[in-house]
Amino acid sequence: MPEGDVETYHVDGRWKNKIEGHGDLPQDFDTREAAVEVGREEAQDRRTEHIIRKLDGTIGDRHTYGHDPRDIPG
């Protein structure tokens, strides 16, 4: 993941968000939905990608807000 992307993930029974290359955001959550909402808002504010992981750690969803540097014009 490129630096600055937002990732929502589960660890030790809690849902968290982190900014790639900058570490965890201070808040953690009981539910995936609550963490995803905060992660989405952070990604929208930063105009980055939001990666949402499943309980098993695999990527469940990805959403891009703003310019995606991986998009190559065809």
C-alpha positions in Angstrom: 0.0 0.0 0.0 1.3 3.5 -0.8 2.0 5.8 2.1 -1.0 7.8 3.2 -3.6 5.1 2.4 -6.1 4.3 5.2 -6.6 0.7 6.3 -9.3 -0.6 8.5 -8.4 -3.9 10.2 -9.2 -6.2 13.2 -6.7 -7.1 16.0 -7.1 -8.3 19.5 -10.9 -8.2 19.4 -11.0 -4.6 18.2 -11.4 -2.8 14.9 -8.8 -0.1 14.1 -7.7 2.3 11.4 -4.2 3.2 10.4 -2.5 5.5 8.0 0.1 3.7 5.9 3.5 5.0 6.9 2.2 7.0 9.8 0.8 4.4 12.2 -2.5 3.8 14.0 -5.2 6.4 14.5 -5.9 6.8 18.2 -9.4 5.4 18.4 -10.5 1.7 18.2 -14.0 0.3 17.8 -16.3 -2.5 18.9 -17.7 -2.9 15.4 -16.4 -3.1 11.9 -19.1 -0.7 10.7 -18.0 2.1 13.2 -14.3 1.7 12.2 -15.2 1.7 8.5 -17.1 4.9 8.8 -14.2 6.7 10.5 -11.7 5.2 8.0 -13.8 6.3 5.1 -14.0 9.9 6.3 -10.2 9.9 6.9 -9.6 8.5 3.4 -12.0 11.1 1.9 -10.3 13.9 3.7 -6.9 12.7 2.6 -8.1 11.9 -0.9 -6.5 8.4 -0.7 -7.5 4.8 -0.9 -9.4 3.0 1.9 -8.6 -0.7 2.3 -11.0 -2.6 4.5 -9.8 -6.0 5.8 -11.9 -9.0 6.8 -11.4 -10.7 10.2 -8.9 -13.1 8.6 -6.8 -10.2 7.4 -7.6 -10.5 3.7 -8.8 -7.5 1.8 -12.6 -7.3 1.7 -13.2 -3.9 0.1 -11.2 -1.1 -1.5 -12.4 2.4 -2.2 -10.5 5.3 -3.8 -11.3 8.9 -3.0 -9.6 11.3 -5.2 -6.7 10.7 -7.5 -5.6 7.1 -7.7 -1.9 7.0 -8.7 -2.3 3.4 -9.7 -4.8 4.4 -12.4 -3.0 4.5 -15.7 -4.9 6.2 -18.5 -5.6 3.9 -21.4 
